Amino acid sequence: MYSRKEQYEVINNIRVKDDETKRINCPFCGGKYTLTVTKRDGSLIWNCYKASCSASGGKRVGYGLDAIKNKFAGKTTDKTGIRIHPIPNVNAAVENHEHVLDYIQANNCTKALEDDAVKMSYDPEKDRVLFWMNNNQGAVGRALKTNIKPKWLSYGDTTGILAVGNSDTAIVVEDAASACAVYATGVYTGVALLGTNVSPAQRIQLSHYQKLIICLDKDASKKAIKLARSLNGYVDATVCFIQEDFKYMSPTSIMETLNEGARISGH
Ligand SMILES: [Zn+2]
């Protein structure tokens, strides 16, 4: 059960205009499109229609312009220091661009694309493949040419986790492509956190999984352990160090790596 304050911290990140109601997947119980968020008369009101879910509340937030000014005052970078870019005007279908499909195939994202497990599109202006998240309010875009920095760019509102799949055991990985590669196992959900710290919104989303296995390479071992600790008490989280990024591995190799890791940690 989440306090009003915790709920508001999450709801506050959902972009709702004055006199608008949004219906989204409930970040508290995971219900599909069961949460409504309404902004009316300067208040934000939220409610989940699932009987078992306690998410509901309201808070005075002021009127649109003020709220927008406060939220975006001088804010052009997110918490990880990555510059935020608006959602691109042109979102091309990845299927029409061979070099985009090449990237998707080389990084084991084909199954996720075919199953529509995550929305992908192509930004021709920046030559990046986009992986959408946060109820498609934001995306992370991977540069398709080598030596372009940053490799990943945030578009729009990328609050929360990028999850690919519906399994209740999630594998936490470095980036969106690896999350798609995990999905291809057909056994696990792939989750990318897109940053070093876990936000309250992410913690709540992660706590819906029965089990989390944090799979980062040895260079990121401190980060992995810190991550597991910060989730302690919320969800069963273990750490598995990997030699190679999952996006370069076949589903079979990923399964073998995870089974091996499980044996070492004695589960
Ligand atoms: Zn709910």
Boltz pocket constraint, residues with backbone or C-beta under 6 A from the ligand:
constraints:
  - pocket:
      binder: B
      contacts: [[A, 26], [A, 27], [A, 28], [A, 29], [A, 30], [A, 31], [A, 34], [A, 35], [A, 48], [A, 49], [A, 50], [A, 53], [A, 54], [A, 55]]
      max_distance: 6.0
